[in-house]
């Protein structure tokens, strides 16, 4: 396929694009470049070839930008709950309005498939008594980021037809190595704390539930979606992960503490953050041809330990602003490199 991947300089895209190229796809990247300062390591996959990348803002794209592509994989949004809450109106402008517009533009341009990276954060809080939630469960978004995901999913359904295949992938909480590393993801952060300080001091009691998924399993879900017959995935929403990989945050901390010897783990008081949900992933396991997860949290923590050994990670690296979404955007705003609407300013 000839594929346009938005967000190729982000956490998932930086690994997805080279892997897809290695498998024979023609890949073009698109990214506004907010996080390109952060490069934790060089990935041998894809070297020396890297995708041609367009430096563009989602809000400036037109149908002409999508001509000639067979598929669009849309990863690029303002990512995660704290960043989304920082400027909810801009989050809506980029994550909701621009995402729908690029899907419309792709359809006009004759693109066959559109794969949207949604999130299990749309479930927000399990108000049904602790049951595992699935794709038929009512969404309950708690943040601007999650509300945008719900709104995009809703609006994409009106675009799908026999010539334009749309699939929404609700990813569990991601973890694992990426050259464009993120340390604002729970397992990555816990592992980095364990390595650099030998101490995990949780600011809450760690009772909320989170479903977890390795970055490679997310990429595999996208690959299987693109390979599947259109009639199997058109108009479908899939939770991406494994039902066995639901954990309380304190369980994640405990696993990390075991993988990183000498790490002290302690809990705090109950948190005001009410987000907590356990997710069923039976639909993707049984309905998406060829998909199966390969990773567990323990294996992922062990992989992160090897990465930190290899890169000699220290506290300065861990705290570097480009590895935390909110820190980096606040830096770009404070230094005037972007304006109040997060458009780049000319020097």
GITA-V860660 format. One record per run of one state. SS is the DSSP state (helix for helix, strand for strand, loop for the rest). FROM is the first residue (numbers start at 0). LEN is the number of residues. If there is no record, write none. Layout:
((SS,FROM,LEN) (SS,FROM,LEN))
This chain:
((loop,0,1) (strand,1,5) (loop,6,6) (helix,12,10) (loop,22,3) (strand,25,6) (loop,31,20) (strand,51,4) (loop,55,2) (helix,57,3) (loop,60,2) (helix,62,4) (loop,66,4) (strand,70,4) (loop,74,6) (helix,80,6) (loop,86,1) (helix,87,21) (loop,108,4) (strand,112,7) (helix,119,4) (loop,123,1) (strand,124,1) (loop,125,7) (strand,132,1) (loop,133,10) (helix,143,14) (loop,157,3) (strand,160,1) (loop,161,2) (strand,163,8) (loop,171,1) (strand,172,3) (loop,175,10) (helix,185,12) (loop,197,1) (strand,198,3) (loop,201,7) (strand,208,6) (helix,214,13) (loop,227,2) (helix,229,4) (loop,233,2) (strand,235,5) (loop,240,2) (helix,242,3) (strand,245,3) (helix,248,11) (loop,259,4) (strand,263,3) (loop,266,9) (strand,275,1) (loop,276,2) (strand,278,1) (loop,279,2) (helix,281,6) (loop,287,9) (helix,296,15) (loop,311,3) (helix,314,5) (loop,319,1) (helix,320,3) (loop,323,1) (helix,324,10) (loop,334,3) (strand,337,1) (loop,338,5) (strand,343,1) (loop,344,3))
